[in-house]
Amino acid sequence: MTWSLNELEAETRKAVRGAGLSWGLSEEGAKAVRWLAAHGADPLPALSDVLERHDQREKITPVFDAVFGHWHADASICPITLGATLSDYADRLTTDTLVAGPVARPLLLAPFVAAAARILKRSLELDVNGMRLTLDEKGDPAGDLSILDVPDASEVRCAIARGQPSAVPARPASTRGIETDPQSWARIASYVHRTYVPASERSRREGAGAGMIDND
């Protein structure tokens, strides 16, 4: 199944909302999914895992100690809420290193670090359990995003990149769509369907199709 980036963003926005997150966080999550797809990573397994955890209300939390520099929680922190908070505090990265943990599906955090890099116009380094990826000042990844695709990270670190620039060229965003696994998409679609308003007799009369009045 192939999706354009626009379709993917629109549908995953509804899926995140269907799992109970706010519309604001749904927008943020959908943009993150689009960014990952545009940079060659399949974001759906990570996203479906996060949504299922929210749905089951276990092993994930949107709440964490928000003292900048050290963000921790008893359960794995949602990467969407963590990423949105990181974006709000991006300017702090010029002087502080962000340390957070544990974090669920840290792959979904990369787009937010990329956004912070664009805001600061500085390269940032994202360290997930010792695996490091550099996001350049344009927000493009210099390296393989798949190294971040783990179920949970005991700790993530984000800081201004130091030393020599990465020897690996940054990968710019593509405008092409993404091929998704039907089974992965089915898991996402179950949350999308929750945002649909059930049809009623009134909606059928007043808005859905010709209803009881047909002037053709």
C-alpha positions in Angstrom: 0.0 0.0 0.0 1.5 3.3 -1.1 0.6 6.6 0.6 1.6 10.2 -0.4 3.1 12.2 2.4 -0.1 14.4 2.5 -2.3 11.3 2.9 0.0 9.8 5.5 0.0 13.0 7.6 -3.7 13.5 7.4 -4.6 9.9 8.4 -2.0 9.6 11.2 -3.3 12.9 12.6 -6.7 11.3 13.0 -5.1 8.1 14.4 -3.2 9.9 17.2 -6.4 11.7 18.1 -8.3 8.4 18.1 -5.8 7.1 20.7 -6.9 9.9 23.0 -4.2 12.6 22.6 -5.2 16.2 22.0 -5.6 17.6 18.5 -2.5 19.8 19.1 -0.4 16.7 19.9 -2.0 14.9 17.0 -0.8 17.6 14.7 2.7 17.3 16.1 2.7 13.5 15.9 1.5 13.6 12.3 4.2 16.0 11.2 6.8 13.8 12.9 5.5 10.8 10.9 5.6 12.8 7.7 9.2 13.8 8.4 10.3 10.3 9.1 8.7 9.0 5.9 10.2 11.8 3.9 13.7 10.8 5.2 13.3 7.1 4.3 12.2 5.6 7.6 9.0 3.6 8.1 7.3 5.3 11.1 4.2 3.2 11.4 5.5 0.3 13.6 6.7 2.9 16.2 3.6 5.0 16.0 1.2 2.0 16.3 3.2 0.9 19.4 2.9 4.3 21.0 -0.8 4.5 20.2 -1.5 1.1 21.6 0.3 1.9 24.8 -1.8 5.1 25.2 -4.9 3.1 24.5 -4.1 0.5 27.1 -3.0 3.3 29.6 0.1 1.4 30.6 3.9 1.4 30.0 3.8 5.0 28.7 3.2 8.4 30.2 2.7 11.9 28.8 3.8 13.4 32.2 7.4 13.9 33.3 9.5 16.0 35.5 9.8 19.2 33.3 12.9 20.7 34.9 14.9 21.4 31.7 18.0 19.3 31.4 16.8 16.2 33.2 13.3 14.9 32.2 12.4 11.6 33.9 9.4 9.6 34.7 8.5 6.2 36.2 7.1 4.9 33.0 8.4 5.4 29.4 7.8 8.9 28.3 5.7 9.4 25.1 8.0 10.6 22.4 5.3 12.9 21.0 4.7 14.8 24.2 8.5 14.9 24.9 9.2 16.1 21.4 6.6 18.9 21.6 8.1 20.0 24.9 11.6 19.9 23.4 10.5 22.1 20.5 9.1 24.7 23.0 12.5 24.8 24.8 14.8 24.5 21.8 16.7 27.7 22.8 17.8 26.0 26.0 19.9 23.6 24.0 22.4 26.3 23.3 23.6 26.1 26.9 22.2 22.8 28.3 22.1 19.1 27.3 18.7 17.5 27.4 18.7 14.2 29.3 15.4 12.3 29.4 14.4 8.7 30.1 13.0 6.2 29.8 11.6 7.1 26.4 9.2 5.0 24.3 10.0 4.5 20.6 12.7 7.2 20.4 12.6 7.1 16.6 9.6 9.4 16.8 11.7 11.9 18.8 14.1 12.5 15.8 11.7 14.8 13.9 11.4 17.1 16.9 15.2 17.3 17.3 15.4 18.1 13.6 12.9 21.0 14.1 15.0 22.3 17.0 18.1 22.2 14.8 16.3 24.3 12.2 15.1 26.8 14.9 18.7 27.1 16.2 20.4 26.9 12.8 22.8 24.5 14.6 23.6 20.9 14.2 22.3 18.7 17.0 23.3 15.3 18.2 20.7 12.8 19.4 22.1 10.0 21.5 19.8 6.9 22.1 21.3 4.3 24.4 24.8 5.3 23.1 23.8 5.3 19.4 24.4 8.7 18.0 22.7 10.5 15.1 23.5 14.1 13.9 20.7 16.4 12.6 22.3 19.2 10.6 21.3 22.9 10.8 18.6 22.2 8.1 17.2 19.4 10.2 18.3 16.6 7.9 19.8 13.4 9.4 23.4 12.5 8.7 23.2 8.8 9.2 20.8 5.9 9.4 17.6 6.7 11.3 17.0 3.0 11.9 19.6 3.0 14.7 17.0 4.9 16.8 14.2 2.4 16.1 14.1 0.5 19.4 11.1 -0.2 21.6 12.4 1.8 24.6 15.5 3.8 25.5 16.6 4.0 29.1 18.0 7.4 28.3 18.2 9.8 25.5 20.5 12.9 25.2 20.2 15.8 22.9 22.9 18.5 22.6 24.7 20.9 20.2 26.9 18.7 18.0 30.6 19.2 18.9 33.8 18.5 17.0 34.1 17.7 13.3 31.0 17.5 11.1 29.7 14.1 10.3 31.5 12.3 7.5 28.2 10.9 6.4 26.3 13.3 4.1 22.9 14.5 5.4 19.9 13.0 3.7 17.5 15.7 2.4 13.7 15.1 2.5 12.0 13.4 -0.3 8.6 14.3 -1.7 7.8 10.8 -2.6 5.3 8.7 -0.8 6.0 5.6 1.3 5.1 2.0 0.9 3.5 0.6 4.0 2.9 -2.9 5.3 -0.9 -3.6 5.2 -0.8 -5.1 8.6 1.0 -2.1 10.1 -1.5 0.2 8.4 -4.5 -1.9 9.7 -3.3 -1.2 13.3 -3.2 2.6 12.6 -6.5 2.5 10.8 -8.3 1.1 13.8 -7.6 4.4 15.6 -8.5 6.5 12.6 -12.0 5.0 12.6 -12.6 6.2 16.1 -12.6 9.8 14.9 -15.5 9.2 12.5 -18.9 10.3 13.6 -21.5 7.5 13.3 -24.2 8.2 10.8 -27.6 9.2 12.1 -30.9 9.5 10.4 -30.6 13.3 10.6 -27.1 13.3 9.1 -28.3 11.1 6.3 -31.2 13.5 5.6 -29.2 16.7 5.8 -25.7 15.9 4.7 -24.9 12.5 3.5 -25.8 11.9 -0.1 -29.1 12.8 -1.7 -31.0 11.7 1.3 -34.8 12.1 0.9 -34.5 15.0 -1.5 -33.2 14.4 -5.0 -33.5 17.2 -7.6 -31.7 15.3 -10.4 
